[in-house]
């Protein structure tokens, strides 16, 4: 019995050892698989890799668009997958700020010349104070902080590798920051993008039309997207959900709030004589208003105000839809406001689906937050629950891909839509010929994007279609065209 016991012990020990080896091997296999999934991909939005619960100020003060001139007449524009390029730019700028720099205002023609060479340009959708961006970067303040008010775009070019270039859209000024050394390492991060060759090809607009417009435009896309369906975030009959939302706005005073249900289903919560009001509209959006009273005269900085707005959204619906759908937001604009002699900011947020921006008819936005002093005085939330899975149109499905009309055809067929919008807003084209008007309209285009568009919701509709669109942006307006038919859909003043 003793010998048998010893054999059993040996067998048991052997089984344990084999089991441990198996687990160890599986660990290495899983780890390798996970590592491979985290490799660089142009199809993954940087913001989409972040947990919406951990979004902070830094996440909203990043560029939404990267323009690359690889040199040799090769261009592309990226909306996702370029965080490493931005990180390299920030690192170089911070290093330069530790030394003396020279700041000079340059001409628009010089800015355009800079971009004609191998270069990168980051675009920001919001009127972000230059000091706020450099503070987020942890850069030292230099002469540039005294000269530049707004950080709208930033560029780096091989034509002057010892300089950074900044555009201030608010004041329409261009600047060159001359540093003590060159930072050519910035270009290393775009080499991987170029070598992968999975990007869409862009061309200067004058390539297609022969007008003096060097802004970039794609002819078509390697990958595009189909129409997808969604539904409003909340319905008027979801009483428990609506009450739960309302409690987050009024807190302990919720018991003293009056509730009014209108005949169309819209629900209104009111505290006092309208000092605080929440409207949950039948169409699925909710809107909160608070009077600017009993405030001190102090105002928060831009960064503190933005942080306050981000936290407010997190506490009142979160940075995802109420059914848990992620929205991947970005800051589209920020506007300085003043009410009752108190100053603050209004922040306008939009969001992306798989990297493509979602726009609404009627110049509506997904999220809007107004901060006056240290209080939230306005909040509007207008989100969609995505119902079906995103589907791609690739080169393997030419029938679907061919349904996306080229940007060139759209401009040829629908330039008068843009012309009429400008005439409506008071622009005078004079006694010009059709060709002259066409060239003037084409010269107004600053950029061309692809995205989704949602028509304004009717009260009786529950399913909403998000259709793929081409977005033509000028210095004043956005024009939306159905990407499949090329028909004009809507146009908005920039906000």
N, C-alpha and C positions, 0 to 999 in steps of 0.2 A: 504493500500500500504506500510505503514511503517513496519507492521508485516511481510508481504511477503518479504520485503527487508532484514529484520533481518534473516529470515530463509535461504534466499539465501546466505547471508554472512556466516552463520554457515556451510552450505553445501560446499561452496567454500573452507572455511578454512579446513574442514575435508578432502577434496580431496587433498589439498596441503600437509597436514600432512601425509596422506597415501602414496603419491608420494615420499615424502622425506624418509619415512621409507623403501619403496621399493628400492630406490637408495642405501640407507645405507646397506641393506641386500645384494644387488648385489655386493657392494664393498667388503664386507667381503668374499663372495663366490669367487670372482675373485682373491682377494689377497691370499686366501688359495690355490687356484689352481695354481697360479704362484709360490708360495712358494714350493709346492710339485714338480714342474717341476725343481726346482733348487737343488734338493737333489742329493747326491753323485751318480755318475754313471760311471762305468768302460768303457762304450761305447762312452763317450764324451771326445774328446781331449781337454785338458786344453787350448791349444793355439787356438782352434776353438771357444772358448767362448769369445775371445777378438775381438774387432773391429779392422779390418786390418788397419784402418786409424789412430789408436792410438798406433800402435806397436812402441816400443822404445828399447833401448839397453838392458834393463833388460829382455825383452821377449826372446831375443836370447841367453842369458847367463844362461839358465836353462837346466837341464839334459833332454836328449831325451829318456832315458831308465832307468827303475828301476828294479833291480834284488832283489828279496825277498827270504830269507831263513826263513820260518816260524818256523823252528825247527821240529824235528821228521821226517826228510826226506821229507818235503813238500816245494816245490819251485815254484815260478812263475816269469815271467818277464812282466812288464807293459810298455807301450809306452804312455799311456794317463791316465788321472784320478788320478794322484798322487801328485797334487800340494800341498795338505795338508801335505804329508809326507816330501816333500822338504822344505816347510815353517817351519816345526818343526825342521828339521835338521839345517836350517839357523839360527833360533832363538837360538838353543842350541850353535852353533858355535860362534855366536856373543857374547853370554853371557860368554863363556869360554875365549874369547879374551880380556875380561876386567881384567883377572887375569894372573898370570904367567903360562906359559906352557913350556913343555920340548919336543924337537923335536929329533927324532931318525930315522935313516935309517934302514929299516928291509929287510929281505930276501924275495924273491918271495914265498918260501915255507911257511914263516910266514904269508904272505898276504893270501895265499890259506887256511891256517889253520883258520884264522880269519873268512873267509867266510863259513867255514864248520859248524859254530855255527849259532844260530839265528842271522840274520844280514840283513842289507840293503846295497845296493851298487848303487850309481848313476853314470851313464856313460854320458860323454859329447863327442859330435862328433868332436869338434874342438880343435885345439891346443891353448887353452885359457891361457894366463898368470895367474899364481896364484894370483898375486897382483890385476889383473883386477877383478877376481871373488870376492875376499874378499872386494874390494872397493865397488862393486855392493851390496854386503851383508850389507854394512855399519859396517863391523867388524873392530876392532882395529888391527893394524899390530903387529905381534909377531915374535918370532924367526923363525916360519914357513915361513914367508914371505921372510926371508933372505936365507933360505935353499932350498925352492921348486920353480922351475921355471914354470912348466906347471901343470894345474889342469885338468887331464884327467878323473879320477874317484875318488869318495869319498865314504867311507864306515864307517859303525858303527856296532859294534858287541857286543853281550852279553858276549863274552869271555873277553872283556876289556871295560866295560861300562864307564870308565873314559877317553876314548881315541877316537880320530878321526883318520881315516886312509886315506891316499892320494896316488894316483898313478900318476906318471909323465911319460906319454907314450913317449914323445920326448927323454928323457934321460933313459927310462926304469928303473926308480927308484921308490921304495916304501917307504913310510914314516908313522911313528906313531907319532901323536901329543898327548902327555899325559897332561891331564888337572887336575885341583885341585879338581873336583867333578865329579860325575857320571850324565848321562843324559838319564836315562832309559825311560823318558817320550816320547822319540822319537818313541819308539815301539808302543805307544798307537794308533798312526795313521794307523798302519798296521793291527790292530786287526779288524777294521771294514771291511777291504778288505778280511781278512781271513774268517770272519763270514758270509759274503755274498756268498762266495763259487761260484763266477761266473767267476773266473779267469781260464786261461789255465794252465795245469799242466806241469811243466818242470822237467827234470831229469838231473843229471850229465851224461855226455857222456859215462863215463866208466860203467854206468849202462847197456847200450846196447851192448858195444863192449869189455869191459874188458881191455881197454888201460888206461894209466895214464893221463887221461884228465878229470878234474873236472868242466870244463865249461858246461853251461846248454844248453839243447836242448829239444824242445817239440817233442813228438812222433807224435801228431796230434793236431788239434785245436777244441775247442768247437764250435766256430763260425768262418767261413771263408767267403770268398767273391768271387763273380762271376766276370768274365771278363766284363769290361765296355768299352764303346766307347767314343771317344772324337775327337776333330779336332784341327788343328793348330790355334794358337791365332789370327793370322792375315793372310790375303790372298793378293797376289800381285796385285789383281785387285781392292782392296779397297783403291783407290787413296786418297780420302779425309782423311781417317783415318791415312794413312801413312804420309801424309804431316803434319797432326796435331801432330803426334809423333815427326817428325823431328824438328818441331818448338821448342819443349821443350828442345832440345839439343843445338840449335844454337841461340835461342833468337833473339835479335835485329839484329844479323848479318845474319839472315836467307836469307835476300834478296841478299846477296853476296855469297850464297852457290850454287855450281854447282850440278845439278841433272843428274845422268846417269841411264838410264833404259837399262839393258842388255837384250839380246834376250830371255833368259829363264824366264824373269819377275823380276829378282832381281833388287832392286833399291839401288843406291849408292848416298849419299849426301857427298860432299867434300867442306871443307872450306880451302882457301889458296892453298898451295901445299901439302895438306894432313896433315896439323897440326891437323885438326879435321876431323873425318870421321865416317859416320853412314851407315851401311849396313843393309837393310831390305831384308832378304833372301826369296826366293820363298818358302822354306820349312816352313816358319812361325816364324823364330827367327830373332831378330835384335841384332846388335853388334856395339858398339861405341868405337872408339879409339881416344886418344888425345896424342900428343907428349909430352915428358917430357922436356919442355923448359921453360925458363924465370921463373924458380921457385927459391925461396930462399932455403937454405940448411936445414931449420928447418923441423922437422918431428912431426906429431901428435902422441899422445899416442895411445895405442891399443884401448882404449875406445872411444877416439875422432874419430879415423879412422873408427871404427865400426858404430858410430853414423852418421858419414858423409855418409857412404855407405847406411845405412838404409834410410836416408833422400833422397838420390839420387834416389833410387828405387821408393820411394813414389812420387817423382816429375816427374819420367819418366816411367809411366805405372802403378804405384801404386802396392800395395801388393795384387793384385787380377788380374785376366785376364782382357783384354780390354773389354770383354762383361759383366764384373761384377761378374764372378765366383770367389769365395773365394779360396785361395790356401793353407792357414795355413802353413806358412814357418817355417823352423828351420835352424840353422847354422850348416852345416855339417863339415866345416873345415875352418881354417884360417892359412894362410901361410905368413911368413915374406918374403918380396921381396926387391930387390934393383935394381934401374935403374939409370944410369948416376950419380953414387955416391949419389943417394938419396934413402932413405929407406921408406918402407911403408908396407902395408898388402894387400893380396888378400883374399877376403871372398867368400866362396862357400856355396850357399844356396840350399837346396832341399825343397820339400813340401810334405804334407800328404793329402790323401783322407780318411776321416773318421779314422784318426789315423795311417793309413798304409803308409809307405814311398813310393814315386814314383821314380823309377830309369830309366835312359835312356841307350840305347845301345851306345857303343862307348865312354864310360866314359864321356858323356856330363852331364851337370848339369842344373838345372832349372834357376838359377840366379848366376852370377859371377860378382863381383865388385872389382876392384883394386884401392887402394888409395895410391898415392905417395905424400909425404908431406901433403899438404892440398888440393890436387886436385884429381879428379876422372880421371884416365888415361885409364881405360878399363871397359866396361860394356857389358855383354851378357845376353840376356833374351830369354828363350826357354820354353815357357809354353803351356799348353793344355787347351782348353775349354772342360769341361766334358759335354757330350751330354745326357746321360741317368742316371736314378736314381740308386744309389747303391743298390744292392740286396744281401741279406744274405743267406748263407747256414747254417742252424742250425740243431740241433738234430731232429727237426720236418720234415726235408727233407733229409732223409738218402741217397736218390738216388744222390742228388747233392753233399752231403758231402763226399760220398764215392769216388767221382772223385778226391779228394785231396789226393795225394800220401803221405805216411808217410816219415818223414825225414830219418828213418832207411833204408827203401827200396831205397831211392835215393842214400845214401852213398854206400850201397851194390852194386847197379847197375852202379854207375857213378863215383866211386872214381878215375878211370883211367883218367877221364877228368881233375880232379884237378892235378893228377900226371903229365899229359902231359903239363899242363900250367907251372908247376914248372920246368920241364925239359927244356921247351922252354926258360925259363928265366935263365937257367944256373945251376939249382939245380941238384946234382948228387945223385941218390938213390943207386948207387953202385950195387953190385951183390946180391941184396936181393931177397928173395922169394916173391911171390905175397902176401902172408899173412903178411910178414914183411912190404912190401910197403903199404898195406892197413892200417896196424896199424900206420905207420908213417903219412899217409895222415890224418887219423882220429885224430891223436894227434895234427895236425896243426890247427884244427878248434877252433876258439875263441868264436864264437857265431853264432846262427842260428835265422834268422828273417823271417817274412812273409811280403810281400809287393806287389807292382805293378811294372810292367816292360813295357816300351814302346820301340818297335823296332825303329831303325833309320828311319826317314820318307823318302819315295821316293817322288820325285818331282810331280808325277802324282797323289799321294794319298791325299785325303782330310780327310777321316775318319781314325782314328787311334785307334787301340785296346790296351787297358791296360790289361794285363793278370796277374793273380795272380801267384806269384813266391815264392819259398823258396830261401833265400839268405844265403849262407854259407860264413862267413868271417874269414880269417886267419890274421896273422900279416902283410901281404903284399897285399892280393888280396880279391876281392869280386867275388863269383861265383853264377850265377843265374840259377835256374832250374825251368822249368815249373811245377807249383804245381799240375797240373792235370795229366800230362803224366810222369813227372819225368825227361824228356829229358833236357840235358844241353842247355842253351840259349846263354850265354855270360860270359865273365869274364873280370874284370878291375883291374888295379893296384889301390890301395887306393890313394885317393887324398884329 
